[in-house]
Amino acid sequence: MFLAQAPATPLEVPSVDYAAVLPMLIVFGVACIGVLVEAFAPKATRWGIQVTISLVAIIAAGVSLILYATGATASKAGTTTFSGAISIDRPSLFLWGTLLLLGLGAVFLIADRKVEAGGAFVAQAAIPPGTVQDRAQAGAATTSQTEVFPLTLFALGGMMTFCAANDLLTMFIALEVLSLPLYLMCGLARRRRLISQEAAVKYFLLGAFSSAFFLYGLALLYGYADSVKLADIAHAAAGSDRSDTLLFAGLGLLVVGLLFKGSVGPFHTWTPDVYQGAPTPVTGFMAACTKVAAFGAILRVLSVGFSSTSWEWRGVMWAVAIISMALGAILGLTQTDVKRMIAYSSVAHAGFLLVGAIAMTEDGLSGTLFYLLAYGFTTLAAFGVVSLVRDSSGEATHLSAWAGLAKRSPLLAGVFTFLLLALAGIPLTSGFVGKFVVFSAALSDGMAPLVVVALVFSAVAAFFYLRVIVLMYFSEPAADGPTVTVPGGFTAAAIALGVVVTLVLGVLPAFALDWAGAGGFAS
């Protein structure tokens, strides 16, 4: 006797808005092509192919983004696709455009092979720099570790997915996609190989802990709301009679994972060591792009998923912002290495960004997005400048090596001075406008005490920027001091891009501010 079976319910095929997600698909698609190039292309041709397809991918993704953003199908309210897993709204488009532009500059730095003979990713690391063997080996394309290019594209695609993810499971997958390539890229330095590998191991171990926090928080929130979608979590938080223990425990663990990626103190412990040990082009890529992706995700999570409970968590986020600003500003004063100084600077800036993120207003959102754009380009150009000051052992990052740099290279010292002033928030730079709009939004939302604290630590942080400027202009260079390498075309383009954007956003910020404030998150 057989029991009658109910007819199987047909699977629902998720609808995909391919025009909306085309920039992300282009980046991932070309990253996969890059892997095939590594597998099948002759060694002598890989570098040229990888550089070409990486630049073409970013430019093509940027063109498709512009066409979609300006087309009739792009709604100001935004749209969701992949069964609501990806949200293509105005903040997503702004963040994607920022990431693509910063990714373009990062690929320029990574592709340069003139600043350091053969580039920063030459396979024969044991050959002493400056020797005949070094020049012969580095001049050959066969020695380049060209796998760094598809890794960069995978990380960039993960960042784009991360800041557009509309549910926590998609966000976690994107977190791993962006993180794993970065762990590998940190260990690819040719010079100081041991410190580079140490940085990669530290980043991997601490990144695994942060991913575990994120995943555990996701599980608790799923137990609370019976869903991983941010909109469903927000609905449950607004009208559920369940215990809030799961809600706030899950939020706390989730935010820890996000704050780790954003280098927000006290979850910043990986930042100085990784920034110092990683190859400088990779450091620039991480410092600029990862912060954009991380704060894009923080803004989305807080605004879409937990806006109704802001009274409960806002005080904690105040404390985190103050701790981050204090740690970045105070510990930055004690640093003697330029890359570590910029690392602690990023911790302080993360605190300033958090001030805008917790404002929970339209001005807070647009101000934070603008700040991310401004900070990213300034930081990327700053690391491009750092890569040019070199001695016989490679990059000279100790501050003593920068003494009297203005006498050796007035142009480079002038460019670096401008970038440091932008990081300090001096008028006529993008840094000043970024801080002004973020702090103004916080004041309008009743956070005057937090703004006062932020202004105090901004003044403290300005001291270590000015210390470097004084060192470059008012100290005598050592007789055996480092030299300033003439930048190759790629590095010069990356630095010029960062300087121009820093200047334009400081003088004419209206266009970027209007774009950043064009709309809110879609859920």
PECOR-V124945 format. One line per field, one symbol per residue. ss: DSSP state (H for helix, E for strand, L for the rest). psi: psi as a letter, one per 40 degrees, with the letter a starting at -180 (. if undefined). burial: 1 if it has 9 or more other C-alpha atoms within 8 Angstrom, else 0. A space follows every 10 residues. Layout:
# PECOR-V124945
ss=???
psi=???
burial=???
This chain:
# PECOR-V124945
ss=LLLLLLLLLL LLLLLLLHHH HHHHHHHHHH HHHHHHHHHH LLHHHHHHHH HHHHHHHHHH HHHHHHHHHH LLLLLLLLEE ELLLLEEELH HHHHHHHHHH HHHHHHHHHH HLLLLLLLLL LELLLLLLLL LHHHHHHHLL HHHELLHHHH HHHHHHHHHH HHHHELEHHH HHHHHHHHHH HHHHHHLLLL LLHHHHHHHH HHHHHHHHHH HHHHHHHHHH HHHHHLLLEH HHHHHHHHHL LLLHHHHHHH HHHHHHHHHH HLLLLLLLLL HHHHHHHLLH HHHHHHHHHH HHHHHHHHHH HHHHHLHHHH HHHHHHHHHH HHHHHHHHHH HHLLLLEHHH HHHHHHHHHH HHHHHHHLLL LHHHHHHHHH HHHHHHHHHH HHHHHHLLEE ELLEELLEHH HHLLHHHHLH HHHHHHHHHH HHHHLLLLLH HHHHHHHHHH HHHHLLLHHH HHHHHHHHHH HHHHHHHHHH HHHHLLLLLL LLEELLLLHH HHHHHHHHHH HHHHHHHLLH HHHHHHLLLL LLL
psi=hhhhhihhhi hhhhihgddd eddddddddd dddddddddd iideeddddd dddddddddd ddddddddde idehideiii iffedhhgad dddddddddd dddddddddd eheddhheie fhdgeehhie idddddddeh eeehgeeddd dddddddddd ddeeheiddd dddddddddd ddddddeehd ifdddddddd dddddddddd dddddddddd ddddefiehd ddddddddfi eihedddddd dddddddddd defhiffedd dddddddihd dddddddddd dddddddddd dddddfdefd ddeddddddd dddddddddd dddeiehddd dddddddddd dddddddedf iddddddddd dddddddddd ddddddeehi adeahgeidd eehfddddgd dddddddddd dddefiieid dddddddddd ddddeffddd dddddddddd dddedddddd dddeihiidf iiihhhiidd dddddddddd dddddddged ddddddfeia ih.
burial=0000000000 0000000001 1111011101 1101111100 1000111011 1011101111 1101100100 0001001111 1111111111 1111111111 1111111111 1111111111 1100100000 0001101101 1011011111 1111111111 1111111101 1101111111 1111111111 0010111111 1111011001 1111111111 1111101111 1111111000 0000011011 1111111111 1111111101 1111111111 1111111111 1111111111 1111111010 0001001101 1111111111 1110111111 1111111111 1111111111 0011111111 1111111111 1111111111 1001111110 1111110111 0111111011 1111111111 1111101110 1110001001 1011001111 1111110111 1110101000 0101001101 1111111110 1111111010 0110011011 111
